[in-house]
Amino acid sequence: MSTPYVDRPLSAPLVDAATDAFWAATREGRLTSRRCQHCGKLHWYPRPICPFCQGDTEWETLSGQGSIYSVSVTRRAGPQVYAIAYVTLDEGITVLSNIVDCDLDTVHIGQRVKVVFKPTDDGQMVPMFTPA
């Protein structure tokens, strides 16, 4: 069986003062998160205050490379089939995203993936992952 990925409409994200730099980076084709200046830990989702020690954080560009920790191909939630997955990035953080641009029946735990950016209905770019 083969289930090819089909692009689906994506709603524009909510952009505010805390996330503006993240979304600006995606428009440039970069995946970013924040690292604590005090304890040094990188965290997802990006926030101005460290969730571990409440220290100040700064933006860091990530490699966009990682592996699938968990994946589910969703066939009945809407008009188009899609894959949702937890991806553990090489930097050590785990993000929730979609797996795109592949046969969804071949996606599996442990598979290497890389970031790609898909446009929303207003042109904003959203990070997703495809097999590396």
Backbone torsions as a table, in degrees:
resi	resn	phi	psi	omega
1	MET	NA	146.7	179.8
2	SER	-132.7	132.5	177.2
3	THR	-125.9	91.8	-179.3
4	PRO	-69.5	145.1	175.2
5	TYR	-69.1	137.3	175.8
6	VAL	-124.7	128.1	176.4
7	ASP	-56.2	141.0	177.6
8	ARG	-128.4	157.1	179.1
9	PRO	-61.5	136.4	178.7
10	LEU	-118.4	132.2	177.1
11	SER	-74.7	148.5	177.8
12	ALA	-66.3	141.1	178.1
13	PRO	-75.3	160.0	173.2
14	LEU	-80.3	120.2	179.7
15	VAL	-109.3	126.8	177.5
16	ASP	-134.7	-175.1	-176.2
17	ALA	-59.7	-34.7	-178.3
18	ALA	-75.7	-24.2	-175.8
19	THR	-112.6	-4.1	-176.1
20	ASP	-56.0	-43.0	-179.3
21	ALA	-65.7	-36.2	177.1
22	PHE	-61.1	-49.8	-178.0
23	TRP	-69.4	-32.0	175.0
24	ALA	-63.7	-40.2	178.8
25	ALA	-65.5	-38.2	179.4
26	THR	-65.0	-34.3	176.7
27	ARG	-64.3	-24.5	176.9
28	GLU	-92.5	2.0	-180.0
29	GLY	79.6	27.8	179.2
30	ARG	-120.0	138.7	173.0
31	LEU	-98.2	129.2	-177.4
32	THR	-131.3	161.2	168.5
33	SER	-148.9	-169.6	-177.1
34	ARG	-119.3	145.2	177.2
35	ARG	-119.6	139.7	180.0
36	CYS	-72.5	134.0	177.6
37	GLN	-77.4	-16.3	-178.3
38	HIS	-95.5	-59.2	-176.2
39	CYS	-92.6	-13.9	176.7
40	GLY	82.4	2.7	-177.3
41	LYS	-81.7	136.8	172.8
42	LEU	-86.2	144.1	179.3
43	HIS	-142.4	156.1	176.2
44	TRP	-129.5	131.8	7.9
45	TYR	-84.5	158.3	-177.2
46	PRO	-64.1	128.7	175.8
47	ARG	-142.1	153.2	-176.6
48	PRO	-71.6	-20.5	179.6
49	ILE	-114.8	132.5	-179.7
50	CYS	-62.7	128.9	178.9
51	PRO	-73.9	-11.8	-178.1
52	PHE	-92.2	-42.7	-175.0
53	CYS	-131.8	1.2	-179.0
54	GLN	66.4	22.0	176.0
55	GLY	-79.5	168.5	175.8
56	ASP	-72.8	150.4	-178.6
57	THR	-122.4	163.4	176.3
58	GLU	-135.9	154.3	-178.3
59	TRP	-70.9	145.0	177.1
60	GLU	-140.8	134.9	176.3
61	THR	-81.0	133.7	-178.1
62	LEU	-99.6	162.1	-179.4
63	SER	-69.9	-29.2	-176.0
64	GLY	79.2	8.2	179.4
65	GLN	-106.2	144.6	178.0
66	GLY	-174.4	-164.2	178.5
67	SER	-138.6	154.1	-178.1
68	ILE	-75.5	123.9	177.0
69	TYR	-88.6	-40.2	-179.2
70	SER	-155.0	145.4	-178.5
71	VAL	-147.9	146.8	174.9
72	SER	-138.7	129.0	174.9
73	VAL	-92.6	117.2	-174.6
74	THR	-96.7	113.1	-173.9
75	ARG	-104.7	-17.2	-172.6
76	ARG	-119.9	7.8	-175.2
77	ALA	-87.3	-6.4	-178.4
78	GLY	-177.0	-168.6	-176.2
79	PRO	-72.7	-18.6	-178.2
80	GLN	-127.4	142.4	177.1
81	VAL	-72.3	141.5	175.3
82	TYR	-148.8	162.0	178.3
83	ALA	-113.5	128.1	175.2
84	ILE	-111.0	139.7	-174.3
85	ALA	-149.4	152.0	163.9
86	TYR	-90.8	126.2	179.2
87	VAL	-115.4	123.6	175.6
88	THR	-91.7	114.5	-179.0
89	LEU	-74.8	156.9	179.2
90	ASP	-58.0	-24.9	178.6
91	GLU	-76.0	-8.9	174.6
92	GLY	105.6	-10.2	178.8
93	ILE	-92.7	155.7	-179.1
94	THR	-114.7	130.6	-178.4
95	VAL	-120.8	149.7	175.5
96	LEU	-96.4	126.5	-176.1
97	SER	-155.8	-170.4	175.4
98	ASN	-110.1	151.9	172.5
99	ILE	-102.6	128.6	-171.1
100	VAL	-133.9	169.9	172.0
101	ASP	58.6	44.1	178.9
102	CYS	-159.8	175.2	171.3
103	ASP	-76.7	113.8	-174.5
104	LEU	-65.5	-20.0	177.7
105	ASP	-75.7	-10.9	179.8
106	THR	-98.6	-6.3	-178.0
107	VAL	-71.2	135.8	-177.3
108	HIS	-149.8	158.9	177.3
109	ILE	-60.0	137.3	-179.6
110	GLY	89.9	-11.1	-178.7
111	GLN	-66.5	136.3	177.0
112	ARG	-75.3	137.9	-179.5
113	VAL	-136.8	163.6	176.2
114	LYS	-136.8	154.7	-177.2
115	VAL	-73.2	143.5	168.9
116	VAL	-135.2	163.1	-177.7
117	PHE	-121.3	129.5	-179.5
118	LYS	-113.3	139.4	-178.4
119	PRO	-79.4	145.1	173.3
120	THR	-90.8	-179.5	-177.9
121	ASP	-64.9	-17.9	176.9
122	ASP	-105.3	7.4	177.8
123	GLY	94.1	-9.4	176.0
124	GLN	-63.6	144.8	-178.9
125	MET	-97.5	135.7	-179.4
126	VAL	-116.5	130.7	178.8
127	PRO	-73.3	133.8	174.2
128	MET	-139.2	-178.8	-175.7
129	PHE	-130.9	149.6	177.6
130	THR	-133.7	154.4	178.4
131	PRO	-55.3	138.0	-177.8
132	ALA	-78.6	NA	NA
